[in-house]
Amino acid sequence: MWKNLQEEFPNFTFINTGFGGSQASDLLQHLDALVLRFHPSAVFIYEGDNDVNAGKTPQVILHDLKQILDRIRMKSPQIPVYFIGAKPSPSRWGLKTEYERFNQELQQFATNQPNAHYIDVWNPMLDQDGQPRPELFLTDLLHMKPAGYEIWKKQIQKPLNSLQKSN
């Protein structure tokens, strides 16, 4: 739903193949069509949000993400892969503990993989009391408004600056 992604990062070419309701197992199943066929120079992955909501454990989700990373590495061993942590949606706040555990394990996983990185969007989207900021979300309190994507932009800009320097 990030409609102006390319406009936000004019110095990069983005191919946004994300789709609503996606889980890591969906990306794994459709990795060739959604990612590998484009021969990307970097990959940004946002999976886990719907998985946690569906009751999957971090171990199950990370198993799929490890397979995804392995398949990317078979095609392009050196490209950086960025895992974006789950966001703190007010509509799913009842699963806060599960999301925090998933994000912690995802960060640890990414940190222990060569040329893989973790991008935190959870903490920047919380207010001073540690609660999700409802003004960042549409009326469903799940999908983001432009203000939510503005936070993501800041978090994604950091690794993009590093990519730009290395090219």
Contact map, one row per residue, 1 for C-alpha under 8 A:
11100000000000000000000000000000000000000000000000000000000000000000000000000000000000000000000000000000000000000000000000000000000000000000000000000000000000000000000
11111000000000000000000000000000000000000000000000000000000000000000000000000000000000000000000000000000000000000000000000000000000000000000000000001000000000000000000
11111000000000000000000000000000000000000000000000000000000000000000000000000000000000000000000000000000000000000000000000000000000000000000000000000000000000000000000
01111111000000000000000000000000000000000000000000000000000000000000000000000000000000000000000000000000000000000000000000000000000000000000000000000000000000000000000
01111111100001000000000000000000000000000000000000000000000000000000000000000000000000000000000000000000000000000000000000000000000000000000000000000000000000000000000
00011111110111000000000000000000000000000000000000000000000000000000000000000000000000000000000000000000000000000000000000000000000000000000000000000000000000000000000
00011111110000000000000000000000000000000000000000000000000000000000000000000000000000000000000000000000000000000000000000000000000000000000000000000000000000000000000
00011111110000000000000000000000000000000000000000000000000000000000000000000000000000000000000000000000000000000000000000000000000000000000000000000000100000000000000
00001111111110000000000000000000000000000000000000000000000000000000000000000000000000000000000000000000000000000000000000000000000000000000000000000000000000000000000
00000111111110000000000000000000000000000000000000000000000000000000000000000000000000000000000000000000000000000000000000000000000000000000000000000000000000000000000
00000000111110000000000000000000000000000000000000000000000000000000000000000000000000000000000000000000000000000000000000000000000000000000000000000000000000000000000
00000100111111000000000000000000000000000000000000000000000000000000000000000000000000000000000000000000000000000000000000000000000000000000000000000000000000000000000
00000100111111100000000000000000000000000000000000000000000000000000000000000000000000000000000000000000000000000000000000000000000000000000000000000000000000000000000
00001100000111110000000000000000000000000000000000000000000000000000000000000000000000000000000000000000000000000000000000000000000000000000000000000000000000000000000
00000000000011111000000000000000000000000000000000000000000000000000000000000000000000000000000000000000000000000000000000000000000000000000000000000000000000000000000
00000000000001111100000000000000000000000000000000000000000000000000000000000000000000000000000000000000000000000000000000000000000000000000000000000000000000000000000
00000000000000111110000000000000011000000000000000000000000000000000000000000000000000000000000000000000000000000000000000000000000000000000000000000000000000000000000
00000000000000011111010000000000010000000000000000000000000000000000000000000000000000000000000000000000000000000000000000000000000000000000000000000000000000000000000
00000000000000001111110000000000000000000000000000000000000000000000000000000000000000000000000000000000000000000000000000000000000000000000000000000000000000000000000
00000000000000000111110000000000000000000000000000000000000000000000000000000000000000000000000000000000000000000000000000000000000000000000000000000000000000000000000
00000000000000000011111000000000000000000000000001000000000000000000000000000000000000000000000000000000000000000000000000000000000000000000000000000000000000000000000
00000000000000000111111101100000000000000000001001000000000000000000000000000000000000000000000000000000000000000000000000000000000000000000000000000000000000000000000
00000000000000000000111111100000000000000000001111100000000000000000000000000000000000000000000000000000000000000000000000000000000000000000000000000000000000000000000
00000000000000000000011111110000000000000000001100100000000010011000000000000000000000000000000000000000000000000000000000000000000000000000000000000000000000000000000
00000000000000000000001111111000000000000000000000000000000010010000000000000000000000000000000000000000000000000000000000000000000000000000000000000000000000000000000
00000000000000000000011111111100000000000000000000000000000000000000000000000000000000000000000000000000000000000000000000000000000000000000000000000000000000000000000
00000000000000000000011111111110010000000000000000000000000000000001000000000000000000000000000000000000000000000000000000000000000000000000000000000000000000000000000
00000000000000000000000111111110000000000000000000000000000000011011000000000000000000000000000000000000000000000000000000000000000000000000000000000000000000000000000
00000000000000000000000011111110000000000000000000000000000000000000000000000000000000000000000000000000000000000000000000000000000000000000000000000000000000000000000
00000000000000000000000001111111110000000000000000000000000000000000000000000000000000000000000000000000000000000000000000000000000000000000000000000000000000000000000
00000000000000000000000000111111111100000000000000000000000000000001000000000000000000000000000000000000000000000000000000000000000000000000000000000000000000000000000
00000000000000000000000000000111111110000000000000000000000000000000000000000000000000000000000000000000000000000000000000000000000000000000000000000000000000000000000
00000000000000000000000000000111111110000000000000000000000000000000000000000000000000000000000000000000000000000000000000000000000000000000000000000000000000000000000
00000000000000001100000000100111111111000000000000000000000000000000000000000000000000000000000000000000000000000000000000000000000000000000000000000000000000000000000
00000000000000001000000000000011111111110010000000000000000000000000000000000000000000000000000000000000000000000000000000000000000000000000000000000000000000000000000
00000000000000000000000000000011111111110000000000000000000000000000000100100000000000000000000000000000000000000000000000000000000000000000000000000000000000000000000
00000000000000000000000000000001111111100000000000000000000000000000000000000000000000000000000000000000000000000000000000000000000000000000000000000000000000000000000
00000000000000000000000000000000011111110000000000000000000000000000000000000000000000000000000000000000000000000000000000000000000000000000000000000000000000000000000
00000000000000000000000000000000001111111000000000000000000000000000000000010000000000000000000000000000000000000000000000000000000000000000000000000000000000000000000
00000000000000000000000000000000001101111110000000000000000000000000000000000010000000000000000000000000000000000000000000000000000000000000000000000000000000000000000
00000000000000000000000000000000000000111110000000000000000000000000000000000011000000000000000000000000000000000000000000000000000000000000000000000000000000000000000
00000000000000000000000000000000000000011111000000000000000000000000000000000011110000000000000000000000000000000000000000000000000000000000000000000000000000000000000
00000000000000000000000000000000001000011111100000000000000000000000000000000011110000000000000000000000000000000000000000000000000000000000000000000000000000000000000
00000000000000000000000000000000000000000111110000000000000000000000000000000000111100000000000000000000000000000000000000000000000000000000000000000000000000000000000
00000000000000000000000000000000000000000011111000000000000000000000000000000000111100000000000000000000000000000000000000000000000000000000000000000000000000000000000
00000000000000000000000000000000000000000001111110000000000000000000000000000000001111000000000000000000000000000000000000000000000000000000000000000000000000000000000
00000000000000000000011100000000000000000000111111100000000000000000000000000000001111000000000000000000000000000000000000000000000000000000000000000000000000000000000
00000000000000000000001100000000000000000000011111110000000010000000000000000000000011000000000000000100000000000000000000000000000000000000000000000000000000000000000
00000000000000000000001000000000000000000000011111111000000000000000000000000000000001100000000000100000000000000000000000000000000000000000000000000000000000000000000
00000000000000000000111000000000000000000000001111111100000000000000000000000000000000000000000000000000000000000000000000000000000000000000000000000000000000000000000
00000000000000000000001100000000000000000000001111111111000010000000000000000000000000000000000000000000000000000000000000000000000000000000000000000000000000000000000
00000000000000000000000000000000000000000000000111111111110000000000000000000000000000000000001001100100000000000000000000000000000000000000000000000000000000000000000
00000000000000000000000000000000000000000000000011111111000000000000000000000000000000000001001000000000000000000000000000000000000000000000000000000000000000000000000
00000000000000000000000000000000000000000000000001111111000000000000000000000000000000000000000000000000000000000000000000000000000000000000000000000000000000000000000
00000000000000000000000000000000000000000000000000111111100000000000000000000000000000000000000000000000000000000000000000000000000000000000000000000000000000000000000
00000000000000000000000000000000000000000000000000111111110110000000000000000000000000000000000000000000000000000000000000000000000000000000000000000000000000000000000
00000000000000000000000000000000000000000000000000010011111110000000000000000000000000000000000001000100000000000000000000000000000000000000000000000000000000000000000
00000000000000000000000000000000000000000000000000010001111111000000000000000000000000000000000000001100110000000000000000000000000000000000000000000000000000000000000
00000000000000000000000000000000000000000000000000000000111111100000000000000000000000000000000000000000000000000000000000000000000000000000000000000000000000000000000
00000000000000000000000000000000000000000000000000000001111111110000000000000000000000000000000000000000000000000000000000000000000000000000000000000000000000000000000
00000000000000000000000110000000000000000000000100100001111111111000000000000000000000000000000000000000000000000000000000000000000000000000000000000000000000000000000
00000000000000000000000000000000000000000000000000000000011111111100000000000000000000000000000000000000010010000000000000000000000000000000000000000000000000000000000
00000000000000000000000000000000000000000000000000000000001111111110000000000000000000000000000000000000000000000000000000000000000000000000000000000000000000000000000
00000000000000000000000110010000000000000000000000000000000111111111000000000000000000000000000000000000000000000000000000000000000000000000000000000000000000000000000
00000000000000000000000100010000000000000000000000000000000011111111100000000000000000000000000000000000000000000000000000000000000000000000000000000000000000000000000
00000000000000000000000000000000000000000000000000000000000001111111110000000000000000000000000000000000000000000000000000000000000000000000000000000000000000000000000
00000000000000000000000000010000000000000000000000000000000000111111111000000000000000000000000000000000000000000000000000000000000000000000000000000000000000000000000
00000000000000000000000000110010000000000000000000000000000000011111111100000000000000000000000000000000000000000000000000000000000000000000000000000000000000000000000
00000000000000000000000000000000000000000000000000000000000000001111111110000000100000000000000000000000000000000000000000000000000000000000000000000000000000000000000
00000000000000000000000000000000000000000000000000000000000000000111111111000000000000000000000000000000000000000000000000000000000000000000000000000000000000000000000
00000000000000000000000000000000000000000000000000000000000000000011111111100000000000000000000000000000000000000000000000000000000000000000000000000000000000000000000
00000000000000000000000000000000000100000000000000000000000000000001111111111000000000000000000000000000000000000000000000000000000000000000000000000000000000000000000
00000000000000000000000000000000000000000000000000000000000000000000111111111110000000000000000000000000000000000000000000000000000000000000000000000000000000000000000
00000000000000000000000000000000000000000000000000000000000000000000011111111000000000000000000000000000000000000000000000000000000000000000000000000000000000000000000
00000000000000000000000000000000000100000000000000000000000000000000001111111000000000000000000000000000000000000000000000000000000000000000000000000000000000000000000
00000000000000000000000000000000000000100000000000000000000000000000000111111110000000000000000000000000000000000000000000000000000000000000000000000000000000000000000
00000000000000000000000000000000000000000000000000000000000000000000000111111110000000000000000000000000000000000000000000000000000000000000000000000000000000000000000
00000000000000000000000000000000000000000000000000000000000000000000000010011111000000000000000000000000000000000010000000000000000000000000000000000000000000000000000
00000000000000000000000000000000000000011110000000000000000000000000000010011111100000000000000000000000000000000010000000000000000000000000000000000000000000000000000
00000000000000000000000000000000000000001110000000000000000000000000000000000111110000000000000000000000000000000011100000000000000000000000000000000000000000000000000
00000000000000000000000000000000000000000111100000000000000000000000100000000011111000000000000000000000000000000011100000000000000000000000000000000000000000000000000
00000000000000000000000000000000000000000111100000000000000000000000000000000001111100000000000000000000000001000001111000000000000000000000000000000000000000000000000
00000000000000000000000000000000000000000001111000000000000000000000000000000000111110000000000000000000010001000001111000000000000000000000000000000000000000000000000
00000000000000000000000000000000000000000001111000000000000000000000000000000000011111000000000000000000000000000000011110000000000000000000000000000000000000000000000
00000000000000000000000000000000000000000000011100000000000000000000000000000000001111100000000000000010011000000000011111000000000000000000000000000000000000000000000
00000000000000000000000000000000000000000000011110000000000000000000000000000000000111110000000000100110000000000000000011000000000000000000000000000000000000000000000
00000000000000000000000000000000000000000000000010000000000000000000000000000000000011111000000000000000000000000000000011001000000000000000000000000000000000000000000
00000000000000000000000000000000000000000000000000000000000000000000000000000000000001111101100100100000000000000000000001001100000100000000000000000000000000000000000
00000000000000000000000000000000000000000000000000000000000000000000000000000000000000111111100000000000000000000000000000000000000100001000111000000000000000000000000
00000000000000000000000000000000000000000000000000000000000000000000000000000000000000011111100000000000000000000000000000000000000111000000110000000000000000000000000
00000000000000000000000000000000000000000000000000000000000000000000000000000000000000001111110000000000000000000000000000000000000000000001110000000000000000000000000
00000000000000000000000000000000000000000000000000001000000000000000000000000000000000011111111100000000000000000000000000000000000000000000010000000000000000000000000
00000000000000000000000000000000000000000000000000000000000000000000000000000000000000011111111100000000000000000000000000000000000000000000000000000000000000000000000
00000000000000000000000000000000000000000000000000000000000000000000000000000000000000000011111110000000000000000000000000000000000000000000000000000000000000000000000
00000000000000000000000000000000000000000000000000011000000000000000000000000000000000000001111111100000000000000000000000000000000000000000000000000000000000000000000
00000000000000000000000000000000000000000000000000000000000000000000000000000000000000010001111111110000000000000000000000000000000000000000000000000000000000000000000
00000000000000000000000000000000000000000000000000000000000000000000000000000000000000000000011111111000000000000000000000000000000000000000000000000000000000000000000
00000000000000000000000000000000000000000000000000010000100000000000000000000000000000000000001111111100000000000000000000000000000000000000000000000000000000000000000
00000000000000000000000000000000000000000000000010010000000000000000000000000000000001010000001111111110000000000000000000000000000000000000000000000000000000000000000
00000000000000000000000000000000000000000000000000000000000000000000000000000000000000000000000111111111000000000000000000000000000000000000000000000000000000000000000
00000000000000000000000000000000000000000000000000000000010000000000000000000000000000000000000011111111100000000000000000000000000000000000000000000000000000000000000
00000000000000000000000000000000000000000000000100010000110000000000000000000000000001000000000001111111110000000000000000000000000000000000000000000000000000000000000
00000000000000000000000000000000000000000000000000000000000000000000000000000000000011000000000000111111111000000000000000000000000000000000000000000000000000000000000
00000000000000000000000000000000000000000000000000000000000000000000000000000000000000000000000000011111111100000000000000000000000000000000000000000000000000000000000
00000000000000000000000000000000000000000000000000000000010000000000000000000000000000000000000000001111111110000000000000000000000000000000000000000000000000000000000
00000000000000000000000000000000000000000000000000000000010001000000000000000000001010000000000000000111111111000000010000000000000000000000000000000000000000000000000
00000000000000000000000000000000000000000000000000000000000000000000000000000000000010000000000000000011111111100000110000000000000000000000000000000000000000000000000
00000000000000000000000000000000000000000000000000000000000000000000000000000000000000000000000000000001111111110000000000000000000000000000000000000000000000000000000
00000000000000000000000000000000000000000000000000000000000001000000000000000000000000000000000000000000111111111000000000000000000000000000000000000000000000000000000
00000000000000000000000000000000000000000000000000000000000000000000000000000000011000000000000000000000011111111001110000000000000000000000000000000000000000000000000
00000000000000000000000000000000000000000000000000000000000000000000000000000000000000000000000000000000001111111101110000000000000000000000000000000000000000000000000
00000000000000000000000000000000000000000000000000000000000000000000000000000000000000000000000000000000000111111101000000000000000000000000000000000000000000000000000
00000000000000000000000000000000000000000000000000000000000000000000000000000000000000000000000000000000000011111111000000000000000000000000000000000000000000000000000
00000000000000000000000000000000000000000000000000000000000000000000000000000000000000000000000000000000000000111111000000000000000000000000000000000000000000000000000
00000000000000000000000000000000000000000000000000000000000000000000000000000111100000000000000000000000000000001111100000000000000000000000000000000000000000000000000
00000000000000000000000000000000000000000000000000000000000000000000000000000001111000000000000000000000000001111111110000000000000000000000000000000000000000000000000
00000000000000000000000000000000000000000000000000000000000000000000000000000001111000000000000000000000001001100011111000000000000000000000000000000000000000000000000
00000000000000000000000000000000000000000000000000000000000000000000000000000000011110000000000000000000011001100001111100000000000000000000000000000000000000000000000
00000000000000000000000000000000000000000000000000000000000000000000000000000000011110000000000000000000000000000000111110000000000000000000000000000000001100000000000
00000000000000000000000000000000000000000000000000000000000000000000000000000000000110000000000000000000000000000000011111110000000000000000000000000000001000000000000
00000000000000000000000000000000000000000000000000000000000000000000000000000000000111100000000000000000000000000000001111111000000000000000000000000011001000000000000
00000000000000000000000000000000000000000000000000000000000000000000000000000000000011110000000000000000000000000000000111111100000000000000000000000000000000000000000
00000000000000000000000000000000000000000000000000000000000000000000000000000000000000000000000000000000000000000000000111111100000000000000000000000000000000000000000
00000000000000000000000000000000000000000000000000000000000000000000000000000000000000000000000000000000000000000000000111111100000000000000000000000010000000000000000
00000000000000000000000000000000000000000000000000000000000000000000000000000000000000110000000000000000000000000000000011111110000110010000000000010010000000000000000
00000000000000000000000000000000000000000000000000000000000000000000000000000000000000010000000000000000000000000000000001111111111110000000000000000000000000000000000
00000000000000000000000000000000000000000000000000000000000000000000000000000000000000000000000000000000000000000000000000001111111110000000000000000000000000000000000
00000000000000000000000000000000000000000000000000000000000000000000000000000000000000000000000000000000000000000000000000000111111000000000000000000000000000000000000
00000000000000000000000000000000000000000000000000000000000000000000000000000000000000000000000000000000000000000000000000000111111000000000000000000000000000000000000
00000000000000000000000000000000000000000000000000000000000000000000000000000000000000000000000000000000000000000000000000000111111100000000000000000000000000000000000
00000000000000000000000000000000000000000000000000000000000000000000000000000000000000000000000000000000000000000000000000000111111110000000000000000000000000000000000
00000000000000000000000000000000000000000000000000000000000000000000000000000000000000011100000000000000000000000000000000001110011111000000000000000000000000000000000
00000000000000000000000000000000000000000000000000000000000000000000000000000000000000000100000000000000000000000000000000001110001111111000000000000000000000000000000
00000000000000000000000000000000000000000000000000000000000000000000000000000000000000000100000000000000000000000000000000000000000111111000100000000000000000000000000
00000000000000000000000000000000000000000000000000000000000000000000000000000000000000000000000000000000000000000000000000000000000011111100000010100000000000000000000
00000000000000000000000000000000000000000000000000000000000000000000000000000000000000000000000000000000000000000000000000001000000011111100000111110000000000000000000
00000000000000000000000000000000000000000000000000000000000000000000000000000000000000001000000000000000000000000000000000000000000011111111111110010000000000000000000
00000000000000000000000000000000000000000000000000000000000000000000000000000000000000000000000000000000000000000000000000000000000000111111111110000000000000000000000
00000000000000000000000000000000000000000000000000000000000000000000000000000000000000000000000000000000000000000000000000000000000000001111110000000000000000000000000
00000000000000000000000000000000000000000000000000000000000000000000000000000000000000000010000000000000000000000000000000000000000000001111111000000000000000000000000
00000000000000000000000000000000000000000000000000000000000000000000000000000000000000001110000000000000000000000000000000000000000001001111111100000000000000000000000
00000000000000000000000000000000000000000000000000000000000000000000000000000000000000001111000000000000000000000000000000000000000000001111111100000000000000000000000
00000000000000000000000000000000000000000000000000000000000000000000000000000000000000001000000000000000000000000000000000000000000000001101111110000000000000000000000
00000000000000000000000000000000000000000000000000000000000000000000000000000000000000000000000000000000000000000000000000000000000000011100111111111000000000000000000
00000000000000000000000000000000000000000000000000000000000000000000000000000000000000000000000000000000000000000000000000000000000000111100001111111000000000000000000
00000000000000000000000000000000000000000000000000000000000000000000000000000000000000000000000000000000000000000000000000000000000000010000000111111100000000000000000
00000000000000000000000000000000000000000000000000000000000000000000000000000000000000000000000000000000000000000000000000000000000000110000000111111110000000000000000
00000000000000000000000000000000000000000000000000000000000000000000000000000000000000000000000000000000000000000000000000001000000000011000000111111111000000000000000
01000000000000000000000000000000000000000000000000000000000000000000000000000000000000000000000000000000000000000000000000000000000000000000000111111111100000000000000
00000000000000000000000000000000000000000000000000000000000000000000000000000000000000000000000000000000000000000000000000000000000000000000000001111111110000000000000
00000000000000000000000000000000000000000000000000000000000000000000000000000000000000000000000000000000000000000000000010011000000000000000000000111111111000000000000
00000000000000000000000000000000000000000000000000000000000000000000000000000000000000000000000000000000000000000000000010000000000000000000000000011111111100000000000
00000001000000000000000000000000000000000000000000000000000000000000000000000000000000000000000000000000000000000000000000000000000000000000000000001111111110000000000
00000000000000000000000000000000000000000000000000000000000000000000000000000000000000000000000000000000000000000000000000000000000000000000000000000111111111000000000
00000000000000000000000000000000000000000000000000000000000000000000000000000000000000000000000000000000000000000000001110000000000000000000000000000011111111100000000
00000000000000000000000000000000000000000000000000000000000000000000000000000000000000000000000000000000000000000000001000000000000000000000000000000001111111110000000
00000000000000000000000000000000000000000000000000000000000000000000000000000000000000000000000000000000000000000000000000000000000000000000000000000000111111111000000
00000000000000000000000000000000000000000000000000000000000000000000000000000000000000000000000000000000000000000000000000000000000000000000000000000000011111111100000
00000000000000000000000000000000000000000000000000000000000000000000000000000000000000000000000000000000000000000000000000000000000000000000000000000000001111111110000
00000000000000000000000000000000000000000000000000000000000000000000000000000000000000000000000000000000000000000000000000000000000000000000000000000000000111111111000
00000000000000000000000000000000000000000000000000000000000000000000000000000000000000000000000000000000000000000000000000000000000000000000000000000000000011111111100
00000000000000000000000000000000000000000000000000000000000000000000000000000000000000000000000000000000000000000000000000000000000000000000000000000000000001111111110
00000000000000000000000000000000000000000000000000000000000000000000000000000000000000000000000000000000000000000000000000000000000000000000000000000000000000111111111
00000000000000000000000000000000000000000000000000000000000000000000000000000000000000000000000000000000000000000000000000000000000000000000000000000000000000011111111
00000000000000000000000000000000000000000000000000000000000000000000000000000000000000000000000000000000000000000000000000000000000000000000000000000000000000001111111
00000000000000000000000000000000000000000000000000000000000000000000000000000000000000000000000000000000000000000000000000000000000000000000000000000000000000000111111
00000000000000000000000000000000000000000000000000000000000000000000000000000000000000000000000000000000000000000000000000000000000000000000000000000000000000000011111
